[in-house]
Structures are given as C-alpha cells and as structure tokens.
Amino acid sequence: MRLFFCNVDKLCEATSVTKNTVPFLSALRSEPAPWIAAWGVLALAGTLLLCRIELNAIRLGFETDSRIAHRLLTQRTVQHDAILATLEASNGTDAHGCAASAYKQVAIIYPQVLSATCRPTSEHHLDRLAESEDLSRLHHRATVDSRDFAQGRYWLVLAGATRTWALHIDIRKMIPRGEWPAAPLHIDLHSDAQTLALQQTGNTEGLWNLKFEKHLSSDTQPFDLRIRRSLQWGDLPWLKAGIWLLMLSVAFIIAANVRRQVVGRSRAEGLLRLRRAERLNTMGELAAGVAHELNQPLTAILANCQAARRLLDQPQTDAAVLREALSRAVEQARRASTVVNRFRTALEHPNAPGEVRPVVLATAVDRVLHLLEPEIRQRQVTVKRSETPQPLLVLADPVALDQILHNLLLNALQAMEAVASTSRVLHIDIARDGAHAVLKVADSGPGIQPHQLPQLFDPFFTTKPAGLGLGLTLCERLIESMGGRIAGSNRATGGAEFMVVLVHAATEAAK
Ligand code: ADP
C-alpha cells in the first residue's frame, strides 16, 4: 500500500511514460521554411551589398586612373609648347639663324620627339607645313598638323618673325608604358575625325561600361581623350561573396541549433509541468497497488470459505472451527473493503486544486498548442481558431487549465489518425455565453460511437489499445472543481466535439 500514502505528484514524476508523452526528438525538429527564407534574404542582401561596394571601388579606381592619364597627356602637350618656346628664344648660329645644336638635342632628350626642324620663314611655302605655319602666324601660337594622327604622329609648328620651328611627335611615346595605369583600360585619343588607340586591354563591351571623356587642357594640342572600361561577371567579388555565404550559413546553423535547443527545452519543461499536474494518471499505479492489496484478502477469503464448506460436508460439524473459518473470511472481506474505500477516496479527492484566478483562455490555448506543435506537424493537422475580439478571462487554475486543454487536444489529434492526413482539421472556438466562457475543441476524426457517449467520462473507459481511460475523467473533475462543466458529442459534419464551459472572470468579479 506504499503507493496509497506517498505524494501523488512525486509518483507522476517517477512515472516517466504516460499516454500523453510527446517524443522529445520530434519537438526538437526545426521549422525550416522561415530559416531558409531569412537565410536567402540575408545572403542576397549581403551579396548585393558586396557587389555594390566592389563596383563602386572599381568605378572610383577608373576615375582616378582616367584623371592620371589625362594629366600625363596634358603635361606632355604643355612640355611640347615649352620646348618650342625655348627654341624660339635661343639665338641661332647657323646660316638661317637657327640654334642648330639646341633643336637637334631636343630629339635626343625627348623620346616622343621624332625630329625638330628650323628654317627661315621665307621658305615656308615649299613644304607640307606651310598651312599650319600660316595659322600659327595668324594666331600667334603653335598649331598642329594632324594629317598623320591616325598613324600616331603629328607636327607642332611655331612660326616666328624670321624663323619657323616644328616638332614631329610620336604620340605613342608621349607616355612611357610603365606610367600608364595598370587597370584594363581602352584609351583612345581623338583629333578631328581621326582616332588613335593608345592602349587596348580587356573587353570593349561588357555587363557594365565605364566611360571618361575630356579635352586635353592644352590650347595648342586640344585632343580628346576617351577612356573606357567594361566590367564582366568575373569582375564581381565572387570570393568575398562565397566567404559571406559561408559565414552566414555557419551563423545560421549555430542560431538554428541554439533556438532549437531553447524551444525544445521550454517544450520539455512545459510537458514535464503538465505531467506533474496529471495527478490522476497515477491511478494506473494505484490500480496496480489495489490489485496487489486485494489479492491477499481475496485468497484468504477463498481459502476460509472452502474450509467452511469442507467442514459442513463432514457428518459432525465442529461449530467452533466453522465459526473461526467464517470469522477469518469476514475479517479478510473487511480488509478488502478498506482497500477499496481508500482507492475510492484517492479517486474522489485528488490533491487539492491549485489557486483559481483570472486566466486569459486564448493564451492558455496558445501555450498548449505550442507544446503540441510537433504532434500537430507530424500528423499534418490544420488548426483553425475562432476567438472573441476581446480576450476572454476565465476563473481557472492555470496548470489545471493547461492539463485539460492538453488532454482534449491530444485526444482530438489521436482520433484524427484514423482519417486521411488531407482532411485533418482541428477547430478551437472560444466564445462568450453570458456569465460563462465556452471553449469548443472539435476534430474531423471518426467521432464517438453513440452508445459510448454516456461512458466518456467514466474512469478507465478507453477504446485505445494503450489508453488508460482517465484523461476525460480528470478533465471533468478539474473543470467541476473550477465551477465549470464539460460535455462530449458528435458533430453533424463528422468528428467529435468537446465543449468546456468555464466561469467568466469579469462577471464573477462584478458580483
Ligand atoms: P484515453 O485517451 O486514455 O483513452 P480518455 O479519457 O482521454 O482516455 O478518453 C476516453 C475515450 O474517449 C477514448 O479512448 C476515446 O474512445 C474517446 N474519445 C476521447 N476523445 C475523443 C475524440 N476526440 N474522438 C473520438 N473519441 C474520443
């Protein structure tokens, strides 16, 4: 009889497997869809940001390179003007008054100067530079003869009062190879309708094209500089994006695991709390104890009665021995009766119900649905809820209320296993009916056999192979202890419906 006198809650704790045990492994299963969606959004946003930063860096680099190329070419053109000015200022010593040594040195010092010439103005009409010479004289500055521009050369002519100087310039040598920007650029120089390609690296057309166009800042050689860079898929920061995706994935795996552990722990704690509260589930153990305790007196009663019958069969019955045998049988019967009475007392007066206080009914439903979430997912059940616009407060022991909801919802989920997964719908309705709140839990399962309806709340009534038949008994007892009632029925559209009526807290407070 040890079981009769020990703390019932502790017994529940010790009873590790009950009919309502939810497999913890399934509780730890995650919901992948929101995680995958969040990962996708962050992965895309991060990759786009990296591409944007990279493209921006390339654009800034391109602009810097272009400005450097523009400055280098401009410096050279200014240098050409300076050379001519220096030559003009020099006093000639040869027959024409030209400074022969000076202008011959120029071609040696400056690699882009193919040749430098000087001749008296009187001879100007004799060669191809005559036109440029006239223009130079007219504008009082050097002028360009760019007829050979497309071949990479031009003449820069400066006409003085008595002498004319001309520089023959190789455009490609204006900037030494090593001074050009290293980036893959297309650099063209334009003069009138002629174009000279100074550098051609990379593709001409790509996914994105960067362009730079500017005149050289020179009055005498105002060529147009055009620079292009085309960006391909390969210019995108694939390595950085790969590292970002890897880091993001690792972070998500860690976060998902942490969350799964937290949710799993809270669910396990919730279930443990409920299991502790399921005082009547110990009835299985109590029943086992009762069977054990009854076995002994019943065996003794049987033995004493059989002895009495044997005594009566004898020709001369010893009345004292017969009385003794029957007295022992009576004594054992009393003992059996005491055992039964104790069992009934334990059933009728389980541990005192907890404190009854106002509880939001919908919040309790949320809490229990969260606990049963793995069970719902595993059975592919659709949950449909309807509630009052204002949350309904009921007078209840919160733990007992959770226990009642857990029993009803789990029964409904188990009942729906008998129908196809596509038609499994769990309805939870919360409504107000005057001074009461009405909660209905309905399912689309096979329903309850009509002849079983009156037995639903009887202790040990069950149709499940491993059922105890104490869940609804417990629900009824707990609900009644909170001043409510429960009823079970079949729905017209199929499936079972359990209606729980509880006292509305606000109405009670107003009394
Ligand atoms: P158990 O779940 O251990 O059988 P319960 O007291 O919770 O004990 O339920 C008693 C019986 O009531 C169940 O065995 C089942 O036959 C019936 N029952 C309860 N809920 C439903 C339901 N939603 N649909 C059909 N039958 C149900």
Residues whose N, C-alpha, C, O or C-beta is under 5 A from the ligand:
A	BS01	ADP	K19 N411 A412 A415 G445 G447 I448 L456 F461 T462 T463 K464 G467 L468 G469 L470 G471 L472 T473 A496
